[in-house]
Amino acid sequence: MREKHTAKEESKGIGYRELEEYAQAKIREHLQDLLEQEITEWLGRRKSERKINPSEQAGYRNGYGKGRRFTLSMGTIEIRRPRVRNLEERFESRVLPLFKRHTEQVSNLIPELYLHGLASGDFELALRGLLGEGAPLSASSLQRLKEKWQGEYEQWKSTVIEEKDWAYFWADGI
């Protein structure tokens, strides 16, 4: 007996070449849905529903903000955050906090590439190739990161190691 393969309607026409774009679109849709659900939970009512009790959360939906790029390890997607007006306190999203432009994995990738010898001028080109056109780094951003790392290094150098209980200490030299 032969089994029949029944594919879902949405997977028709998706081939190897379109796989990346399809995955990014699905991630964008899912992230957008998560933001919508978060606002619904915050307000206690769905979109276009009126407030029934005066004790319910104040505020109302007011469309969407401008599209903003958000970089994941598989590329950059554009998200439109739902706007909420007339709130007593500012709404802070757990899914996509304000001023965050990339995930922790992308943040960790940048110093890793720098430590492995990627030149400052090559970062934008390399990240654009890896993460898409919305690569989250410019030359000035890299310079700020290098200054921050230098400050952290100077702070680390001035730390007294006698105050800590070390299980072992490894020194390596050439």
Secondary structure as UniProt FT lines:
FT   HELIX           9..11
FT   TURN            12..13
FT   TURN            16..18
FT   HELIX           19..43
FT   TURN            47..48
FT   TURN            54..55
FT   STRAND          60..64
FT   STRAND          68..72
FT   TURN            73..74
FT   STRAND          75..79
FT   STRAND          82..85
FT   TURN            98..99
FT   HELIX           104..115
FT   TURN            116..117
FT   HELIX           120..122
FT   HELIX           123..131
FT   TURN            133..134
FT   HELIX           139..157
FT   TURN            162..163
//
